[in-house]
Amino acid sequence: MIDKPSARAVAEWAWFRSSYSSSGDGNDCVEVATTQDTVHVRDSKNLRGPRLAHRSAAWVAFVAYAAARS
């Protein structure tokens, strides 16, 4: 189980946008932040909205899976 971080912690994370996440107008982006054991993903248009949290190993497996199918 992944603990729910405080709003302050989320604001302090170093969020970055995926270079592949755009429909051309720059509005369809996801942002990712990494912490010691977790990768967090959110919608760049809804910064206070829901976030997905994945253990680092699960994120690595997902990226490898997605890259093999692109």
N, C-alpha and C positions, 0 to 999 in steps of 0.2 A: 504494500500500500504506500502511496506517495502522500506525504503530509501537505495540507493546504498552506501555502506561504502567506505571509501578511501582505497587505497592499503596498507597504513601504518596500518590502523586499522585491516585489515584482517591479516596482518603479525603478529600482536601483540596478536591476539586471541589465546587461549589455545586449539589447535586442538588435537583431539585424535582419534585413530582408533577403529573401532568396533571389538570386540573380535570374532564376528561371520562372519566377512567379509574377507574370504580367501579361495582360491582354493587349498591350501596346499603349494604353492610356495611363498605366501606372497605378490603377485603382484596384487591381486584383492581386494583392500581395499577401503573403503570409510572413510573419516574423518569427524568428527563432532566438531563444536565449538558452545558454547552457549553464548549468550549475555543476557542482562536484559529481553528482550521480545521476542527474536528470536533464533531459532536453525538453524545453517548453515551447509550444507552438501556439500562436494566436493570429487572429485576423487583424491586419494593419488598419482596417477601417473601424474597428471596434476594440480599442485598446483596453477598455474596462470589461469587455465581454468575456465569454468563456475561453479557457485555455486548455489545451491538451498537454499532459505531462507523460513522458515516456522514460523508462530507464534507459541509460546510454546504450546498453547492448541491444535493446529492442529497436532503438532508433537506427543504429548501425545496420541491423538486419533489414529494416524497412528501406533505407536508402539503397542498399545493395539490390534488393528486390526491385525497387522502382527503376533503378538505373539499367537493370538488365532488360526491362520491358519498354524502354524509350527509344 
